[in-house]
Amino acid sequence: MTDTPIRFDDGAAYERMMGIWSAKAGEIFLDWLALQKNLSWADIGCGNGAFTEQIVRHNAPSRVEGIDPSEGQIAYAKTRAATGMAHFRIGDAMALPYDKDSFDAAVMALVIFFVPEPARGVAEMARVVRPGGTVAAYAWDMNGGGFPLEVILKELRATGLSPIWPPSADASRREEMMRLWTDAGFENVETRRIDVTRTYLDVDDFWNAAPGSASLKAALAKMDPAQIAELKARVRVHLHEEADGRVTVSAFANAVKGRVRT
């Protein structure tokens, strides 16, 4: 896998590719956290605000702060109707611009594998959450085949092309999440697997959403039209098409949560 940095600068393209997936997994994640309403939240790596919006709708927080390194993603997040009460800013997950004990909860949704040093990111979340508060994350199991576009990545690898890979993909493994949270000193650490499916109108609908993934976009840019057509044909073989053309794709993520020691 190449170690070229992955950048998400187009909030709208990311929404087409990941929005529905994020919503499905995020709802299960928030139900599992089972946190009360009227809490203060930090959404670390908030991206285009998809998960921030879910926090607002699901948990009716008193305050939400979203931070992300991409100006394009932050700009898109600010356009979401449900995030009007949230505050967004550019920032680094490994150096959060917040004081100690500033929040009741800090979360990373589909982010931890992009943090160059996951342990530092986890330590920063622990720092900004009050004693007794919750620190949690969920991420597609990249090395275990859980990414929603794994069927395309698999065929890319078979052709000898190496898609851009998250710098800390190993952090998406369930056992690694448990280790990170345990080493950070959290209490009551738990993990779980989140399984989701998404149905597309047809193969083209699935394929056309794929370039929203930075890793796939970079790989496809290196291919000529004939190679792309061949890749699409190979991917199609692995997709089960219903009589009306619809295809359903499965994905899975791993999640972790823990409580800051009192």
Summary of the structure (lengths in Angstrom):
residues: 262
radius of gyration: 18.3
end to end distance: 41.4
largest distance: 60.0
contacts: 893
relative contact order: 0.17
helix: 42%
strand: 25%
